[in-house]
Amino acid sequence: MARAKLRLRALRKKERAARESLGETAYWLVNRGEPVHPEIVAGAERVRAARERVRAQEQEIDRIGAETTPSPQPPEPIVGPEPMDKAWAEMDSQSHIRG
């Protein structure tokens, strides 16, 4: 039974691929201006419209990403003495206090 269901799944996948291939061929024929049935032309128009909506949504996502992605900031400049210089300065100031 399980083997038969796996085989059925594989056959359905091949059928879906064949339908997609047929659709791509029909779409290609319409774009080339070949004479085809009006229903195929209408289907090709729906595909074009859907592709335009996909492109517009992709552009919107890119725009949102550009607005929300912070620009890399340069590192903060080091201000003041280096840590060891500061430590030496403190030791020098304390030596004056003692003496």
PyMOL commands that set and color helices and strands:
alter all, ss='L'
color gray80, all
select helices_A, chain A and resi 2-32+38-68+83-98
alter helices_A, ss='H'
color red, helices_A
deselect
rebuild
show_as cartoon
